[in-house]
Amino acid sequence: MRIAITGWKGGTGKSLIATGLANTLSKKRKTLLLDFDVDCPNDYLILSISPKKEKEVKIKIPKFNFSKCTKSGVCAKVCKFNAIVFVKGRYPIFIPDQCNGCMACKIACPSKAISETEKRVGTVYSGKNKNLQLIFGDLKSREVLSEFVVEETKNFAKSKEKDFVLVDTAAGTHCDVISAVKDCDLALAVTEPTQLGAHDLKLILELLKILKVKTKIVLNKSTIGDKKLIEKIARKFNVEIIGEIPYEKTILDSYSKGEPIEHSSIDKIVKYLIKK
């Protein structure tokens, strides 16, 4: 079973819950945790796993041969990411950090002055702690193509599938989140009982509805704020709240020490998942 732990708002506790579920599940079933928050992967810190480098993630980028270039400027016109700057009468200026690797410039170049080379945009890592395996991607600094790193991490993890696969996504509804959740059997939308939490829960539920991913809600920090805000949205979207994580000092202490939480509320969610 493949389960995404996701949410639009940052700081609601996705990684807290993902690592807590993974830790508890791994005591009962073989479990694989995929950390797809590639901009800031930190599950390995909470789980005290020492990661090892598995592979580099690379994309194709253009390589210019100015001896063939006729200074037409066509390459800059077709580049939708503004990675090529053209000034009339001069050779094009290429900005690698802007490039998404589409190679439209190569196809469009009338003088065939553009070939291909590669650049590294991230790295895939893995690690293990008893019955729990962790695989995560790490986006290279100054790169923006996080979805490429997510996809390569997914491809690497295919041969490592376990009884349960948990997917810890980034916050938001952009490309890397879509890539992370689209193949999942179930999504757990993590939120908190605040106005911001309620607003952002609507956005992630709308996305998951479009993607046709079965969804349940996990309410973190359930003992503070206004729980009715979340219950109202749950009814509107006809989505069940299957877990409530209280705001307790024991949980805060575990998280501050970099340890996965062990709590009856996590046990309850795990029992639900195993039954499924």
N, C-alpha and C positions, 0 to 999 in steps of 0.2 A: 504494500500500500504506500502510495506517495502522497505526502501531506505538506502543504505550504503553510508556513507561519508568516503572515503578511499584515500590512496595514499602511494607510496613507501617511499617517503622522509619525514623525520621528520621536523617539523617547517614550513610546507607550509601553515598551517592554518586550518587543519581538524576540530579541536575542536572549533575554532573561527566560522567557517561556520556552523558546526553541531548545536551549541547552538543558533546561530543567526537564523537559519532556524526553529529550534524547538520553539524558543520564538515567532517568527512571525506566524508560522503555528498554534500554540496553541490558537491564538486569533480568528482563523477561524474554526478550527477543533480540536477534541480531539486528543491529540498527546502524544506519548510515545517515549522518548529518551533512547536508550540503549548505555551506555558508555562501550565499550568492550576493551578499552585501559587499561587492567587490571593491567599492570605494573605501570601505572601512571594515574589513573582516576582523572580528574580535572573538568569535566563538572559541577559538583555540586557547585564548587566554583564560576564559571562564572555565574551560574543561581541563586546564593544565596539560595540554597536549603539545609536544614538541614537533612542529611540522617539518617535513622534508620537501624539497623542491622536486616536482615531478616533470613539468614541461613548461616551456615558454609559449606564450600566445603571441602570434605574429600575424600581421595583415600585409597585403600587397600595397605598395605605394609607387608613384611614378618616378622614373629616373630620366632626366632630360639630357639629350644629346644636342648641344647648341650648334654643333657643326652642320646639323641637318635642319635646325630650326629656321623658319622663314619669318618669324615674328608676326604671325597672323593674329594671335590673341584668341584663337578659337578655344584653346584649352581652358582659359580663364572664363570664357563665356559659358561653358558647359559645367563648370565646377559649382555645384550648389552649396558647397561648404566654405566658399571663399578661401580655399587653400592655395589658390594660384592668383597672384597679383600681376596684372599686365598694364604697362605704360607703352603707348604707341611708339614704335621705333626702338624698343628695348626688348631684351630677352625676358621671358616670364620669371617671376620670383615665386618659388615654391615654399610654403609654410607647412612642414610635416605635421606639426601638432594639430592642424585644422583638418587634415586629410582623413576621410573615412574609408579609403581603399576601394572606392567604386570603380576606378580606372576609366571613367567616362572620357577623361582627357586623352588617354591613349587611343581610344576608339575614334575620337573626333579629330585628332591631329592630322591635318592634310599632308604633312611632310614626313610622317612616320618617325618623328624625332623623339618619341616617348616610349621607353621600355618599362620593365618592372623590376623593382627591388623589394625588400621587406623592412619592416620596423617592428620592434617588440612593443606590445601594448599592455602586457600583463604576464602573470605567472600563475600556474596551478600548483597547489600544495596539498599534501595529505598527511594524516597522522592517525594514531590509534591509541585507545585506552580501554583495555580488556575487550568487551564485546561491542564497543562503540568505535566506529570508524568515522573520521572527519575528512572531508575534502572541501577545499575552498579556493576561490580565485582572488587574485590581488591585482587591481588595476595599477598600472605604472603611473607614477606622479606626472601630472600635467596632461595626461591622456583623458579623453572624454568618451571613448567607445566602450563603455562598460558592458553593453550587450554582447560584444564579441567575446569578452572574457567569460561571461556567464555561459554562453553557448559552448565554448571550448571546455569549460569545467564540466558541463553536463555530458559532453561527449566522452571525456575521460572517465567519468563516474559510471557510465553505462555498464561496464563489465564488473562493477563492484556492488551491484544491487544487493540489498539485504531484505529481510522480512518487512522492515519498515524503513522508508526513506523520508527524512524530514528535510524540508527546504526552508532555510531562513533567508527571506528576501530583503532587499533594500526597502526603504520607505518610499512611498509615492505610487504613481501609476504610469511611469514612463517605460521605455523599451526593455530595460533590464528586468523590471518587475514582471512585465508581460511574458518575457522569455522564461522566467523562473517558474511561474505558476501555470502556464498553459498546458503542461502535460501532467498536472497533478490530479489525483482522484478526489481530493478534498482540500479546501483552504480554511484555515483558522484565521479569521480577521480579528486582530488584537486591537483593543481600544481601551479608553479610560472614561470614567463618568464625569466628563467636563464638556463645556460648550465646544471647545476645539476638538475634543475626542469625538463628539457626536457629529459634528460637521464633516470631519475627515473619514469617519466610518461610512457615511453615505457615499462618499466618492469611491472608496475601495469596493463597497458592495455593488455599486453600479458597474465598475470594471469587471468584477467577477461574474456578474450576471451576463454581461456581453460575451465574456469568454466561456460561458456555460460551465463554470467550475462549481461543483457543489460546495456550499459554504456554511460554516458555523461561526459563532462569535465567542471570543474569550475576553472577558472583562477583567482587566488588570486594575490594581488599586481600587478594588470594588467597595471598600469601606469608607472612601472619601468621596466628595462630590455628590452628584445627583444621579443615582442609578436609573431613575425613570427616563432620563434623556436617551439612554441606550435601549431600554426596553421598548420605547416608542418606535425607534428606528427598526428594531428587530421585528416588531409586529408589521410595520409597513412593508418590509422586504420579505416577510415570512421566513426569517432566519432564526434558528434556535440559539440561545446562549447556553453553551455546554460547560462553561467553566468560569469561576470567579476567583481571582487571585487577590487576597486581602492586602491591605497596606500594613504590613507588620514588621517589627524591628528584626525578627529572625531572618526574614527575607532580605531586608536591607543589609544586614550584617554579612550574609552569604555573598551577596552581589559585590559588596565593597571589598571583600576578601578575594574576589575572583574565583568563587566556587559556584557550581550549579546548585540551584535551590532544590531542596527536598521538602515537600509540604503536602498535606492531605489534599489540597486543591489540585495539585499537579497529578497526584495519584488518581483522582477522580477522572481527569481528562484522559489519562493513560488507559484506564479501564474502559472508557467509552471507545477509544481507538481500537483496542484489542478486540472488543466485541464486533466491531465493524469488519 
